[in-house]
Amino acid sequence: MSKIKDDPQKMRKRRIIDMELNCHASPIQKNVSLSRTEKFHSDASLEEVDRRALKNSKNGSGRVKVTSACDDRPLLRMVVNDHTASSRQLTVRWSSATDVLMSASSIHRRLLHRGLRTRLTLYRIFLTANHRWLRLQWVHEHKAWQVIWHQVVFSDESRFNLWGHDGRIRVRHYAG
């Protein structure tokens, strides 16, 4: 056992054998395919094993990320400091701070991956005793409108924004 620990090539081959037997193997490590002779003979070349591992591993489709998870920490600090900033505003701040260009949708996806969701702020007018009294007066004045209520058109609560910003403020916070 001590000979394996002393020789790094043998240690690496032992790890590859363990990967093939699915002992503590990651998804990329499970894609390494070795023949039976390569598993149990010590003369298999490590370059061949590395070549097969790279050939068989799937990295996924799409462009390679410009930044790492460690590089995203300043972005998270920007969001914590100003939780009402939009993705476009964060894009401008990010590019000026780090000199790395990233689109607003990429920033939005990074924040979603970190658990930051956007929600609309809820505004609620608190009713005072005077408000309640005025509402009750309005109900008493209009309770005899049974025939007239059929002519009143009620609109639904859907909002359709055709031009520009609708004035609603979105806030980022962790889901849950």
C-alpha positions, 0 to 999 in steps of 0.5 A: 500500500505504501508503494502506491502512495509513493508513486503518483502515477500509480495513485492516479491509476488507482483513482481511475480504477475507482472511478470506473467502479463508481466509487466516489465518482463525479459525473465527468469521471464516470464518462472515462472508459477504460478497457479491462486490461487498462484497469488492471495493468500498470503499464497503461499510459496516463496520456491515453487515459487523459485523452479518453477522459477529455473525449468522452466528457460532455461540457454542455453546449453554449458559450464558456462563462466569462467569469467564475463564481468567485468573480460574481461576488462583487455582483452580489454585493451590488445587488445587496447595496441596491436591491431595486437596480434593474439588470440593465443598470447592474450591467452598466455598473458591472462593466465599469467596475470589472471591465468585463462585458456581460449582457443583462440576461446573463446577469439576470441568470447569474442572480437566479442561479444564486437564488435572487428573485425579482418581486414586485413591491406591494403598496397598501394604503392603511385604512384609518377610522375616517377611511372606513367611515367614508367607505361605509357612507358610500355603500349606504348611498349606493345600496339602492343602485340595483338596476344601475349596477348592470350598466356599470362596466368593471375592468379586470385587474390586468395591466397592459403597459404599451409605452415606457415604464409602468412605474412599478418597482421590482425588488431582488431578494432571496427566494423563500 
